[in-house]
């Protein structure tokens, strides 16, 4: 129990019980049974203010005015430790998240940041965004084959910019002086696109080696080398008792010399990332002279629950020529002159548009004439091509309608469709179905080639194969079946 109390005292930067060394006058008063009316001991107060916040936006959620409740944000394990060390708090707000700091301990926070700045160390916080629904990719304007297990979206405030403006090195000064009030976007451009994808690396990462590779290094976002593995080891080191996997790059550099033969480790290098914090890393293959042969970026993140996106938020601008926006202004001038200007950024997702395809399934033995699918709720009605008789396995002959344009998926649809038609040998047109169901994000079908329901052409044996459909002909469809 004593250890638990002392741990809380350290975290609160103050004792849970008064001690004589803390308040000498009050201690003397207690020892001599004097009146305590003249001693006012105010309780410790916490005044938390925002250091940064990220608002999650998605045009699919028109019911909540674009606020996105389908993503859950969590700090990484390394960031949770950093938040604890700096006295910061993480707050999940449902459709946004914030990082708070204690205003009463602002001087201590800035002093700690100044020490790291003078040591050349960057301070950044990393977060993962986990989808709360399995259909997030379906209703988001991302490639239909996007797989979060192999690729993640990556965002950083180092590429943050004002809405409608490209990133500029002068953006930070405009942010610190509050001379520009445009929204700040973390995503490049005006919305999230597939260009923000980064390849996800596993804990044990396999790297194919070039023939000239002497060593492979791993750099974090600050450019600091965090891992190095030799790929060509002098024979003199291999003759020792040390295991080849335990030989460091520094040992190889010291032992390497003219006339000393070297042994390659193979065609692949295996990097163990278990001891590293989650984040974006640069993988470089170097030759004997230290020149860069090839480099690539990988994102090391948690395996479960599978995240969709990864965020790195740097607290202070690293270099004057860098772009981006940061909550700490003029940290290079010292803690006394540093200003805290809260960074309020947005991450904007766009809804997916698909080609809606309706299949009208009539009752058995019933046929219809003059079927029409009408938009009765929009000032600019959506038009459909059809009906076209189409054979559907398990349903027989159906009537297909295809929208003449791509329609957006929405949480609450704005479209009101109505199916009208007459039976064969009937004289009156009836409304067969009012409030026709709209497309669901649960069923998004990417197709390449002919329209759905059109049989693919066949060719006799021995005939040359025809040209393949172009990937540009690929389109996302939403199939809706109407059973009358």
Long-range contacts (C-beta under 8 A, 24 or more apart in sequence): 12-44, 13-105, 14-44, 45-104, 46-102, 46-104, 47-102, 47-103, 47-104, 48-89, 48-100, 48-101, 48-102, 48-103, 49-100, 49-101, 49-103, 49-340, 49-342, 50-98, 50-99, 50-100, 50-342, 50-344, 51-88, 51-98, 51-99, 51-100, 51-101, 51-315, 51-327, 51-340, 51-342, 51-343, 52-98, 52-99, 52-313, 52-315, 52-327, 52-342, 52-343, 52-344, 52-345, 53-93, 53-96, 53-97, 53-98, 53-99, 53-342, 53-343, 53-344, 53-345, 54-96, 54-97, 54-98, 54-127, 54-186, 54-311, 54-313, 54-345, 54-346, 54-347, 55-95, 55-96, 55-344, 55-345, 55-346, 55-347, 56-95, 56-96, 56-129, 56-346, 56-347, 56-349, 57-346, 57-347, 57-348, 57-349, 58-140, 58-348, 58-349, 58-350, 58-351, 59-349, 59-350, 59-351, 59-408, 60-139, 60-140, 60-349, 60-351, 60-352, 60-408, 60-409, 60-410, 60-411, 60-441, 61-411, 62-410, 62-411, 62-412, 62-414, 63-411, 63-412, 64-95, 64-411, 67-95, 67-96, 68-95, 68-349, 69-94, 69-95, 69-132, 70-131, 70-132, 70-133, 70-136, 71-129, 71-130, 71-131, 71-132, 71-136, 71-308, 71-309, 72-129, 72-130, 72-131, 72-132, 73-97, 73-127, 73-128, 73-129, 73-130, 73-311, 74-127, 74-128, 74-130, 75-125, 75-126, 75-127, 76-126, 76-127, 76-128, 76-277, 76-278, 76-279, 76-301, 76-302, 77-277, 77-278, 78-126, 78-277, 78-278, 78-279, 79-125, 79-126, 79-127, 79-277, 82-123, 82-125, 83-125, 86-112, 86-123, 97-127, 99-125, 99-313, 101-340, 106-340, 107-335, 110-328, 110-331, 110-335, 110-338, 110-340, 111-335, 113-315, 113-316, 113-328, 113-331, 113-335, 113-338, 114-331, 114-334, 114-335, 114-338, 117-316, 117-331, 117-332, 121-222, 122-221, 122-222, 122-314, 122-316, 122-318, 123-314, 123-315, 123-316, 124-221, 124-312, 124-313, 124-314, 124-315, 125-312, 125-313, 125-315, 126-277, 126-278, 126-279, 126-310, 126-311, 126-312, 126-313, 127-310, 127-311, 127-313, 128-278, 128-301, 128-302, 128-307, 128-309, 128-310, 128-311, 129-153, 129-307, 129-308, 129-309, 129-310, 129-311, 130-305, 130-306, 130-307, 130-308, 131-308, 135-441, 135-442, 136-308, 137-308, 138-352, 138-409, 138-441, 138-442, 138-443, 138-444, 139-351, 139-352, 139-409, 139-441, 139-444, 140-192, 140-349, 140-350, 140-351, 140-352, 141-191, 141-192, 141-193, 141-349, 141-350, 141-351, 141-352, 141-353, 142-192, 142-193, 142-194, 142-352, 143-194, 144-444, 144-446, 144-476, 145-446, 146-194, 146-197, 148-200, 148-306, 148-307, 148-308, 149-200, 149-306, 150-199, 150-200, 151-197, 151-198, 151-199, 151-200, 152-197, 152-198, 152-200, 152-299, 152-301, 152-307, 152-308, 152-309, 152-310, 153-192, 153-196, 153-197, 153-198, 153-308, 153-309, 153-310, 154-196, 154-197, 154-198, 154-280, 154-299, 154-309, 154-310, 154-311, 154-312, 155-186, 155-187, 155-196, 155-309, 155-310, 155-311, 155-312, 155-347, 156-186, 156-221, 156-280, 156-311, 156-312, 156-313, 156-314, 156-324, 157-186, 157-312, 157-313, 157-314, 157-324, 157-325, 157-326, 157-343, 157-345, 158-221, 158-312, 158-314, 158-318, 158-322, 158-323, 158-324, 159-186, 159-188, 159-323, 159-324, 160-184, 160-185, 160-186, 160-324, 160-325, 160-343, 160-345, 161-185, 161-188, 161-323, 161-325, 163-190, 164-190, 167-323, 167-324, 168-323, 169-320, 169-321, 169-322, 169-323, 171-323, 171-324, 171-325, 172-317, 172-324, 172-325, 172-326, 172-329, 175-325, 175-326, 175-329, 175-341, 175-343, 176-329, 176-330, 176-339, 176-341, 178-341, 183-346, 184-325, 184-343, 184-344, 184-345, 184-346, 185-345, 185-346, 185-347, 185-348, 186-311, 186-345, 186-346, 186-347, 187-347, 187-348, 190-348, 191-348, 191-349, 191-350, 192-347, 192-348, 192-349, 192-350, 198-280, 198-297, 198-298, 198-299, 198-310, 199-296, 199-297, 199-298, 199-299, 200-298, 200-299, 200-300, 200-301, 201-273, 201-281, 201-298, 201-299, 201-300, 202-273, 202-303, 203-272, 203-273, 203-274, 203-300, 203-303, 204-270, 204-271, 204-272, 204-273, 205-270, 205-271, 205-273, 205-298, 205-300, 206-268, 206-269, 206-270, 207-268, 207-269, 207-270, 207-271, 207-283, 207-285, 208-267, 208-268, 209-264, 209-265, 209-266, 209-267, 209-268, 209-269, 209-285, 210-285, 210-293, 210-294, 212-287, 212-288, 212-293, 213-269, 213-285, 213-286, 213-287, 213-293, 214-286, 214-287, 214-288, 215-249, 215-252, 215-285, 215-286, 216-269, 216-271, 216-283, 216-284, 216-285, 216-286, 217-249, 217-283, 217-284, 217-286, 218-271, 218-273, 218-276, 218-281, 218-282, 218-283, 218-284, 219-281, 219-282, 219-284, 220-279, 220-280, 220-281, 220-282, 221-279, 221-280, 221-312, 221-314, 222-318, 226-276, 226-281, 227-271, 227-273, 227-276, 229-269, 229-271, 230-265, 231-264, 231-265, 231-269, 231-285, 232-262, 232-263, 232-264, 232-265, 232-288, 233-262, 233-263, 233-265, 234-260, 234-261, 234-262, 234-263, 235-260, 235-261, 235-262, 235-263, 236-260, 238-263, 256-288, 273-300, 276-300, 278-302, 278-310, 279-310, 279-312, 280-310, 280-312, 309-347, 311-347, 313-343, 351-408, 351-409, 351-410, 352-408, 352-409, 352-441, 352-444, 352-476, 353-406, 353-407, 353-408, 353-409, 353-476, 354-406, 354-407, 354-409, 354-439, 354-444, 354-475, 354-476, 354-477, 354-478, 355-402, 355-403, 355-405, 355-406, 355-407, 355-475, 355-476, 355-477, 355-478, 356-402, 356-403, 356-407, 356-438, 356-439, 356-477, 356-478, 356-480, 357-400, 357-401, 357-402, 357-403, 357-451, 357-452, 357-453, 357-477, 357-478, 357-479, 357-480, 358-384, 358-386, 358-400, 358-401, 358-402, 358-436, 358-480, 358-481, 358-482, 359-390, 359-392, 359-395, 359-398, 359-399, 359-400, 359-453, 359-479, 359-480, 359-481, 359-482, 360-387, 360-398, 360-399, 360-400, 360-401, 360-419, 360-482, 360-484, 361-392, 361-395, 361-396, 361-398, 361-481, 361-482, 361-483, 361-484, 362-397, 362-398, 362-399, 362-484, 363-484, 364-396, 366-423, 366-424, 366-484, 367-423, 367-424, 368-399, 368-421, 368-422, 368-423, 368-424, 368-432, 369-421, 369-422, 369-423, 369-424, 369-426, 370-421, 370-422, 370-429, 371-399, 371-401, 371-419, 371-420, 371-421, 371-432, 372-419, 372-420, 372-421, 373-401, 373-417, 373-418, 373-419, 373-436, 374-417, 374-418, 374-419, 374-420, 375-415, 375-416, 375-417, 376-416, 376-417, 376-418, 377-414, 377-415, 377-416, 377-417, 378-414, 378-415, 378-416, 382-407, 382-415, 382-417, 388-453, 390-452, 390-453, 390-454, 391-453, 392-453, 395-481, 398-481, 400-452, 400-453, 402-451, 402-452, 406-475, 407-439, 409-439, 409-441, 409-478, 413-438, 419-482, 432-484, 433-482, 433-484, 436-480, 436-482, 437-480, 437-482, 438-480, 439-478, 439-480, 440-478, 440-480, 443-478, 443-479, 444-476, 444-477, 444-478, 445-476, 445-477, 445-478, 445-479, 446-474, 446-475, 446-476, 446-477, 447-474, 447-475, 447-476, 447-477, 448-473, 448-474, 449-473, 452-477, 452-479
